[in-house]
Amino acid sequence: MNLFTLLSALVLLCVDIQAQDFIRPNSHLSVTGVPPIPVEIAKAVKPYGDVQPISFMAWHPSERRMLVNFRARQTAQLHWVNAPGQKPEALTDYAETVRGVRFEPKQAKYLVLGDRKSVV
């Protein structure tokens, strides 16, 4: 192996390593005018792309917690949020989406669920 071949192989190896440091678009996409995106930036912003819509449903009448609705598996279900920043706890797991909820008006000992946004 001559010196030229060895240097060429090293240059190609370096180019390949540098190519792995950037996000490459799918071969089916035509991207023009977009600078290469470093892998570190893509990893740093990934959590912001994994968002899940959550709907506020109701405040507990006497305690500092609320009911929210979001898709857990196949349908949107009710979840308790007991404090700011805490992970929601599943309250329902039905085959159909829970669209409406109200607390029992006197002592909030139970919930009234409905299939519409407004539960009378």
Secondary structure as UniProt FT lines:
FT   HELIX           3..19
FT   TURN            20..21
FT   STRAND          22..23
FT   TURN            27..28
FT   STRAND          37..38
FT   HELIX           39..49
FT   STRAND          55..59
FT   STRAND          66..71
FT   STRAND          76..81
FT   TURN            84..85
FT   STRAND          89..90
FT   STRAND          100..103
FT   TURN            105..107
FT   STRAND          111..114
//
